[in-house]
Amino acid sequence: MALSVENHDLPQAPLTIVVMGVSGVGKTTLARLLADCLDLPFAEADDFHPAANIAKMSAGIPLGDDDRAPWLRAIGAWLRERTEAGTGGVVTCSALKHRYRDALRAACPGAFFLHLSGGHELVVDRLSHRTGHFMPSSLLDSQYAALEPLEADERGTVLDVGPTPEELVEMAVAQLRPVNGDLA
């Protein structure tokens, strides 16, 4: 799907973008479209989970920080590799807590966090229509409880998920334009 977004004035440094938020906000949909639009590699955070994490979540058990640590290290390594290769990249990751984002920034200091935010009812509705995913909607409340919004010291922006995915991509690109090449 081609979008009418001109990206000639985006920074020259490799863009590393983390599309974050609770389960069901549309991270994967937006991240895939954004990666295609900007011609960047894409990775899905769920693919970095060890089998034990997936089993735990499938059973309706929220992950703890110890469960998330190797997952965050793997995502951070992917971001670092994209930076070192000069390709940049877009990855999904809930990145709910500031310290989780700190772990990703430790691996990739220039990461830009695109926080997708949506109301509880909207996200519950989206989750109820999603098929083939291991994350049950029963864990959504624990994600909202854990969510720490981006703070002033974090490079990123918040987008409300009400508009269409295509409109969100255009909004995301508009937010990325002022980001200069020195993302660190």
C-alpha positions as CSV (number, residue, x, y, z in Angstrom):
1,M,0.0,0.0,0.0
2,A,1.7,3.2,-1.1
3,L,1.2,6.3,1.0
4,S,1.6,9.8,-0.3
5,V,4.2,10.8,2.3
6,E,7.3,12.6,1.1
7,N,10.3,11.5,3.2
8,H,13.0,13.5,1.4
9,D,13.3,15.8,4.4
10,L,13.7,13.1,7.0
11,P,17.0,12.9,8.9
12,Q,19.9,11.2,7.1
13,A,20.9,9.1,10.2
14,P,19.4,5.7,10.4
15,L,16.0,6.0,11.9
16,T,15.3,3.5,14.7
17,I,11.7,3.6,15.7
18,V,9.9,1.6,18.5
19,V,6.1,1.5,18.0
20,M,4.9,1.1,21.6
21,G,1.7,0.7,23.6
22,V,-0.6,-1.8,25.2
23,S,-1.7,-4.9,23.3
24,G,-4.4,-4.2,20.8
25,V,-3.6,-0.6,19.9
26,G,-2.4,-1.5,16.4
27,K,1.4,-1.5,16.9
28,T,2.0,-4.2,14.2
29,T,-0.3,-2.6,11.6
30,L,1.2,0.8,12.0
31,A,4.8,-0.4,12.3
32,R,4.5,-2.5,9.1
33,L,3.0,0.5,7.2
34,L,5.6,2.9,8.6
35,A,8.5,0.6,7.7
36,D,7.1,0.2,4.2
37,C,6.6,3.9,3.8
38,L,10.1,4.8,5.0
39,D,11.7,1.7,3.4
40,L,13.1,0.4,6.7
41,P,13.5,-3.1,8.0
42,F,10.6,-4.3,10.3
43,A,10.6,-6.6,13.3
44,E,7.7,-7.8,15.5
45,A,8.5,-7.9,19.2
46,D,6.4,-11.0,19.7
47,D,9.0,-12.9,17.6
48,F,11.6,-12.1,20.2
49,H,9.7,-13.7,23.1
50,P,11.1,-17.0,24.5
51,A,8.6,-19.9,24.4
52,A,8.2,-19.7,28.2
53,N,6.9,-16.1,27.9
54,I,4.4,-17.0,25.3
55,A,3.2,-20.0,27.3
56,K,2.8,-17.8,30.4
57,M,0.8,-15.1,28.6
58,S,-1.3,-17.7,26.8
59,A,-2.3,-19.0,30.2
60,G,-3.4,-15.5,31.2
61,I,-0.4,-14.8,33.5
62,P,1.2,-11.4,33.2
63,L,5.0,-11.3,32.6
64,G,7.2,-10.0,35.3
65,D,10.4,-7.9,34.9
66,D,12.6,-11.0,35.0
67,D,10.5,-12.5,32.1
68,R,10.9,-9.3,30.1
69,A,14.6,-8.8,30.5
70,P,15.9,-11.2,27.9
71,W,13.1,-10.1,25.5
72,L,14.1,-6.5,25.8
73,R,17.8,-7.4,25.4
74,A,17.0,-9.2,22.1
75,I,14.9,-6.3,20.8
76,G,17.6,-3.8,21.8
77,A,20.2,-6.0,20.0
78,W,18.1,-5.9,16.8
79,L,17.9,-2.1,17.0
80,R,21.6,-1.8,17.6
81,E,22.4,-4.1,14.7
82,R,20.1,-1.9,12.4
83,T,22.0,1.2,13.5
84,E,25.4,-0.3,13.0
85,A,24.3,-1.6,9.6
86,G,23.1,1.9,8.7
87,T,19.7,0.7,7.7
88,G,17.6,1.8,10.7
89,G,14.5,-0.1,11.4
90,V,11.0,-0.2,12.9
91,V,10.1,-2.6,15.7
92,T,7.0,-3.1,17.8
93,C,7.4,-3.4,21.5
94,S,4.9,-2.7,24.3
95,A,7.7,-0.8,26.2
96,L,5.2,0.0,28.9
97,K,7.6,1.2,31.6
98,H,10.3,3.9,31.5
99,R,12.9,1.4,32.6
100,Y,12.0,-0.9,29.7
101,R,12.5,2.0,27.3
102,D,15.8,2.7,29.1
103,A,16.9,-0.9,28.4
104,L,16.2,-0.3,24.7
105,R,17.9,3.1,24.7
106,A,21.0,1.5,26.4
107,A,21.3,-0.7,23.2
108,C,20.2,2.0,20.8
109,P,20.5,5.5,22.2
110,G,18.8,7.2,19.2
111,A,15.6,5.1,19.4
112,F,12.5,7.2,18.8
113,F,9.4,5.9,20.6
114,L,6.0,6.2,18.9
115,H,3.5,5.6,21.6
116,L,0.1,4.5,20.3
117,S,-2.6,5.4,22.8
118,G,-6.2,4.4,22.8
119,G,-9.1,4.3,25.2
120,H,-9.8,1.1,27.1
121,E,-13.1,0.4,25.4
122,L,-11.7,0.9,21.9
123,V,-8.8,-1.4,22.6
124,V,-11.0,-4.1,24.3
125,D,-13.1,-4.0,21.1
126,R,-10.1,-4.4,18.9
127,L,-8.8,-7.3,21.0
128,S,-12.2,-9.0,20.8
129,H,-11.9,-9.1,17.0
130,R,-8.3,-10.2,16.9
131,T,-7.6,-13.9,16.1
132,G,-4.5,-16.0,16.2
133,H,-2.7,-14.1,18.9
134,F,-1.5,-15.6,22.2
135,M,-2.2,-12.5,24.3
136,P,-5.7,-12.8,25.9
137,S,-7.7,-9.7,26.5
138,S,-7.8,-10.6,30.2
139,L,-4.2,-9.2,30.5
140,L,-5.1,-5.8,29.1
141,D,-5.9,-4.3,32.5
142,S,-2.5,-5.3,33.8
143,Q,-0.9,-3.6,30.8
144,Y,-2.8,-0.3,31.4
145,A,-1.8,-0.6,35.1
146,A,1.9,-1.0,34.2
147,L,1.9,1.7,31.5
148,E,4.1,4.7,32.2
149,P,3.6,7.4,29.5
150,L,6.6,8.9,27.7
151,E,8.3,11.5,29.8
152,A,9.9,14.8,28.8
153,D,13.4,13.3,28.8
154,E,12.3,10.6,26.3
155,R,12.6,11.0,22.5
156,G,9.2,10.2,21.1
157,T,5.6,11.2,20.7
158,V,2.1,10.0,21.4
159,L,-0.5,9.3,18.7
160,D,-4.1,8.6,19.5
161,V,-5.2,5.5,17.5
162,G,-8.6,6.9,16.5
163,P,-7.6,7.8,12.9
164,T,-7.0,5.2,10.2
165,P,-3.6,3.4,10.0
166,E,-2.8,5.4,6.9
167,E,-3.5,8.7,8.6
168,L,-1.4,7.6,11.6
169,V,1.5,6.9,9.3
170,E,1.3,10.4,7.9
171,M,1.1,11.8,11.4
172,A,4.1,9.7,12.5
173,V,6.2,10.9,9.5
174,A,5.2,14.5,10.4
175,Q,6.5,13.9,13.9
176,L,9.8,12.4,12.6
177,R,10.6,15.2,10.3
178,P,12.0,17.6,13.0
179,V,14.1,14.8,14.5
180,N,17.6,15.7,13.5
181,G,20.4,13.3,12.4
182,D,21.9,13.3,15.9
183,L,19.4,11.2,17.7
184,A,21.5,10.3,20.6
